[in-house]
């Protein structure tokens, strides 16, 4: 694992300070003089947290717009490494607590992942965790099961990079399944509960995979021809 430098930390702290200022300032502007009664304190805190996250998403996306983080391996001491570590601090401090809490309803988590850059088709929902949503693309009518994990990044000693995960239409990812970097899953496929799909695996349309590591159990072209 590579060390986050002081400059990278300072960059995040500066951005986070801007976010806090915008969130608190907007809360005071909108609700500071509102007659909120006995629940004034609670309303202000909840509104403040909500607006801080709204501005965090906006600043995060603007940061990546001006300093994009492309897919692929990240070189040591490169510009991409600087961007990645600031990007990582956003997740460690702000976004992972929401993603891992299980508190936010699934329909709202869909909006959250979309705001973070995930490409999710119509009627597609995740009850699991999508790490690095920017590198995940999912088709229509797909379900990512409870406590499952989509992991588009690779952190192996000194190796660091992002490799997109692409999941098709009408796919089911079972509960507690893990889908690792660079995996492609075709339309109508199913990944069984508790499975671990290895890096770079290609699951064809209509196939059923399961196990640790996951292997094809049935389905696909061979079975259709039979």
C-alpha positions in Angstrom: 0.0 0.0 0.0 1.4 3.4 -1.0 1.7 6.2 1.5 -0.6 9.3 1.3 1.6 12.3 1.3 1.3 15.6 3.3 0.5 17.5 0.1 -2.3 15.1 -0.9 -3.7 15.3 2.6 -3.5 19.1 2.6 -5.3 19.2 -0.8 -8.2 17.1 0.6 -8.3 19.2 3.8 -8.6 22.4 1.7 -11.4 20.9 -0.4 -13.2 19.6 2.7 -12.9 23.0 4.4 -14.7 24.5 1.3 -17.4 21.8 1.6 -17.9 22.5 5.2 -18.1 26.2 4.7 -20.6 25.8 1.8 -22.7 23.3 3.8 -22.8 25.3 7.1 -23.2 28.6 5.3 -26.1 27.4 3.1 -27.8 25.9 6.2 -27.6 29.2 8.0 -28.8 31.1 5.0 -31.8 28.9 4.3 -32.8 28.0 7.9 -31.1 30.4 10.2 -34.1 32.6 10.7 -36.8 29.9 10.2 -39.2 29.3 13.1 -38.3 25.7 13.8 -39.6 25.4 17.3 -38.4 22.8 19.8 -36.7 20.8 17.1 -34.6 23.6 15.8 -31.3 22.1 16.8 -32.1 18.7 15.3 -33.4 20.2 12.0 -30.3 22.4 11.6 -27.9 19.5 12.2 -29.7 17.1 9.8 -30.0 19.8 7.2 -26.3 20.7 7.7 -25.2 17.1 7.2 -27.3 16.7 4.2 -26.0 19.9 2.5 -22.4 19.0 3.4 -22.8 15.7 1.5 -24.5 17.5 -1.4 -21.6 19.9 -1.7 -19.1 17.0 -1.1 -20.5 15.2 -4.2 -20.4 18.4 -6.2 -16.8 19.2 -5.3 -15.7 15.5 -5.7 -17.1 15.4 -9.3 -15.6 18.8 -10.1 -12.3 17.7 -8.8 -12.4 14.6 -11.1 -13.6 16.7 -14.0 -10.5 18.9 -13.9 -8.2 16.1 -12.8 -9.5 12.9 -14.3 -8.6 9.5 -12.9 -8.4 7.1 -15.9 -8.7 3.3 -15.7 -5.5 1.3 -15.7 -2.4 1.0 -13.6 -1.3 4.0 -11.5 2.4 4.8 -11.7 4.4 5.6 -8.6 4.8 9.3 -8.0 2.7 10.1 -11.0 0.0 12.7 -11.4 -2.6 9.9 -11.3 -1.3 8.8 -8.0 -1.8 12.3 -6.6 -5.3 12.4 -7.9 -6.0 8.8 -6.6 -4.9 9.6 -3.1 -7.1 12.7 -2.9 -9.9 10.6 -4.4 -9.3 7.9 -1.8 -9.5 10.4 1.1 -13.0 11.5 -0.1 -14.1 7.9 0.1 -12.3 7.1 3.4 -13.6 10.2 5.2 -17.0 10.9 3.6 -18.4 8.2 1.3 -17.5 4.8 2.7 -19.3 5.5 6.0 -22.5 5.9 4.0 -21.9 3.0 1.7 -21.1 0.6 4.6 -23.7 1.8 7.1 -26.7 -0.1 5.6 -28.8 2.7 7.0 -29.6 4.4 3.7 -32.6 2.8 1.8 -31.6 1.0 -1.4 -33.5 3.4 -3.7 -31.6 6.3 -2.2 -28.3 4.4 -2.5 -29.0 4.1 -6.2 -29.0 7.9 -6.4 -25.9 8.1 -4.3 -24.0 5.7 -6.5 -25.1 7.6 -9.6 -23.9 10.8 -8.1 -20.5 9.2 -7.5 -20.3 8.3 -11.2 -21.6 4.8 -11.4 -23.5 3.9 -14.6 -26.6 2.1 -13.6 -29.4 1.1 -16.0 -33.1 1.5 -15.4 -34.5 -0.5 -12.5 -31.1 -1.6 -11.3 -30.3 -1.5 -7.6 -27.5 -2.5 -5.2 -28.1 -3.8 -1.7 -24.4 -4.4 -1.5 -21.3 -2.1 -1.8 -20.0 -0.7 -5.1 -16.5 0.4 -4.5 -15.1 3.0 -6.9 -18.5 3.6 -8.6 -16.8 5.6 -11.3 -15.4 2.3 -12.8 -18.6 0.3 -12.6 -21.2 0.0 -15.4 -24.4 -2.0 -14.9 -27.3 -2.6 -17.4 -31.0 -2.5 -16.8 -33.1 -4.7 -14.4 -30.0 -6.0 -12.5 -29.8 -6.7 -8.8 -26.7 -6.6 -6.7 -27.5 -8.6 -3.6 -27.2 -7.8 0.1 -23.6 -7.6 1.5 -22.2 -8.3 -2.0 -19.1 -6.4 -3.1 -18.0 -4.9 -6.4 -14.3 -4.1 -6.4 -12.9 -2.4 -9.5 -9.5 -1.6 -8.0 -6.4 -3.6 -7.5 -4.1 -3.0 -4.5 -1.4 -5.7 -4.4 1.7 -4.6 -2.6 3.1 -1.9 -4.9 0.6 -2.5 -7.7 -2.3 0.0 -7.8 -4.9 0.5 -10.5 -8.5 0.5 -11.6 -10.0 -2.0 -14.0 -13.7 -1.4 -14.9 -16.4 -3.9 -14.0 -19.1 -4.3 -16.6 -22.4 -6.1 -15.8 -25.1 -6.6 -18.3 -28.9 -6.4 -18.3 -31.1 -8.8 -16.2 -28.2 -10.0 -14.1 -28.4 -11.2 -10.5 -25.4 -11.0 -8.2 -26.2 -13.1 -5.1 -25.9 -12.0 -1.5 -22.3 -11.8 -0.2 -20.8 -12.4 -3.6 -17.5 -10.6 -4.5 -16.9 -9.4 -8.1 -13.3 -8.3 -8.6 -11.5 -5.9 -11.0 -11.9 -6.3 -14.7 -14.8 -8.7 -14.6 -17.4 -8.7 -17.4 -20.8 -10.3 -16.9 -23.1 -10.9 -19.8 -26.9 -10.3 -20.0 -29.1 -12.7 -18.0 -26.2 -14.3 -16.0 -26.3 -15.2 -12.4 -23.5 -15.2 -9.7 -24.5 -17.4 -6.8 -24.5 -16.3 -3.2 -21.1 -16.1 -1.5 -19.2 -16.6 -4.8 -15.9 -14.9 -5.5 -15.4 -13.9 -9.2 -11.7 -13.6 -9.9 -10.1 -10.6 -11.6 -10.6 -10.4 -15.4 -13.1 -13.2 -15.5 -15.6 -13.1 -18.4 -19.0 -14.6 -17.7 -21.0 -15.1 -20.8 -24.7 -14.3 -21.3 -27.0 -16.7 -19.5 -24.4 -18.5 -17.5 -24.6 -19.4 -13.8 -21.4 -19.1 -11.8 -20.7 -20.1 -8.3 -18.0 -21.1 -5.8 -14.7 -19.8 -4.4 -13.2 -19.0 -6.8 -16.4 -18.9 -9.0 -16.7 -21.4 -11.9 -19.3 -21.9 -14.5 -22.0 -24.2 -13.2 -24.4 -24.2 -16.1 -25.9 -22.2 -18.9 -24.4 -20.4 -21.8 -23.8 -21.3 -25.4 -22.9 -25.0 -24.9 -26.1 -25.8 -22.9 -28.2 -23.8 -25.4 -26.8 -25.8 -28.3 -27.4 -29.1 -26.4 
